[in-house]
Amino acid sequence: MAYSVQQIKFEFLSYIKELEGAQPQWFVGVCGDAEQALFASQAVDREQDIWLWKPTLSARAAESVFAFFQERFGLATAPCSQPGPDALCVFLFCADPMVGGRTEKIAAC
């Protein structure tokens, strides 16, 4: 099921607000395969990190959500973000850089 831009913005904002202050750095990105971008790249630990992703209706919709969070809230671009015509997913994660090599893993994705 794909989500609208407004649905994703609302859910991401709710997530950030609910977890405010829990982690130091939020990242946002777009990709074609969220599982690959987040977990296989080892940027995100399924168990320790805070993460959320949603499929959009189009690559343009994903880019719109991505731009909104960057421009409005200053979220960092996830290094594992893979923009392009097949990038129908938008994701958000917050990784604690103090947990075992997180900074290196995030930078390497």
C-alpha positions as a printed Julia matrix, in Angstrom:
109×3 Matrix{Float64}:
  0.0    0.0     0.0
  1.38   3.39   -1.0
  0.88   6.47    1.15
  0.21  10.08    0.19
  2.71  12.85    0.86
  0.49  14.27    3.61
  0.05  10.9     5.32
  3.81  10.34    5.41
  4.58  13.86    6.64
  2.05  13.44    9.45
  3.37  10.03   10.48
  7.04  11.08   10.33
  6.35  14.25   12.31
  4.42  12.28   14.92
  7.31   9.82   15.18
  9.9   12.57   15.6
  7.8   14.39   18.18
  7.08  11.23   20.16
 10.76  10.32   20.3
 12.08  13.84   20.66
 15.35  13.92   22.5
 15.76  10.14   22.47
 18.59  10.25   19.9
 20.94  12.97   18.69
 20.73  12.71   14.89
 17.82  12.16   12.5
 18.39  11.17    8.86
 15.94  11.16    5.95
 16.3    9.55    2.54
 14.63   8.05   -0.5
 15.26   4.72   -2.2
 13.77   1.96   -4.27
 14.28  -0.75   -1.66
 14.03   0.41    1.93
 15.1   -2.91    3.42
 18.31  -2.85    1.37
 19.04   0.82    1.98
 18.48   0.7     5.72
 19.45  -2.75    6.89
 21.68  -4.42    4.32
 23.83  -1.28    4.12
 24.21  -1.62    7.9
 23.31   2.04    8.37
 20.5    0.99   10.67
 20.37  -1.68   13.33
 16.87  -3.17   13.34
 16.96  -3.73   17.09
 18.85  -0.71   18.47
 17.98   2.17   16.17
 14.79   4.1    15.63
 13.53   3.83   12.05
 10.47   4.13    9.86
  9.83   3.88    6.14
  6.84   4.24    3.86
  6.19   3.54    0.18
  4.92   6.55   -1.78
  2.74   6.9    -4.84
  5.66   8.1    -7.01
  9.32   9.08   -6.96
  8.17  12.7    -7.09
  6.11  12.17   -3.93
  9.11  10.6    -2.17
 11.3   13.55   -3.18
  8.64  15.96   -1.91
  8.62  14.37    1.55
 12.43  14.22    1.56
 12.73  17.92    0.64
 10.12  18.92    3.23
 12.04  17.34    6.11
 15.37  18.69    4.93
 14.21  22.24    4.27
 11.73  22.65    7.1
 13.47  20.73    9.89
 17.1   20.51    8.73
 17.26  16.7     8.81
 20.47  15.27    7.43
 20.49  13.32    4.19
 21.03   9.64    4.9
 24.21   8.49    3.14
 22.31   5.38    2.03
 19.69   7.53    0.27
 19.35   6.52   -3.4
 17.29   9.12   -5.29
 16.09   8.36   -8.79
 13.07   7.4   -10.87
 12.67   4.1    -8.97
 12.96   5.68   -5.53
  9.39   5.17   -4.35
 10.19   4.78   -0.63
 10.99   7.47    1.87
 12.65   6.61    5.17
 13.58   8.2     8.44
 16.0    6.93   11.03
 17.79   8.03   14.11
 20.96   6.18   14.97
 22.85   6.64   18.16
 26.45   7.32   17.08
 27.69   6.22   20.49
 26.63   2.6    19.93
 29.46   0.39   18.66
 30.78   1.9    15.43
 27.53   3.6    14.41
 29.27   6.66   12.94
 31.49   4.54   10.72
 28.6    2.34    9.57
 26.39   5.34    8.76
 29.18   7.07    6.87
 29.97   3.9     4.9
 26.48   3.11    3.67
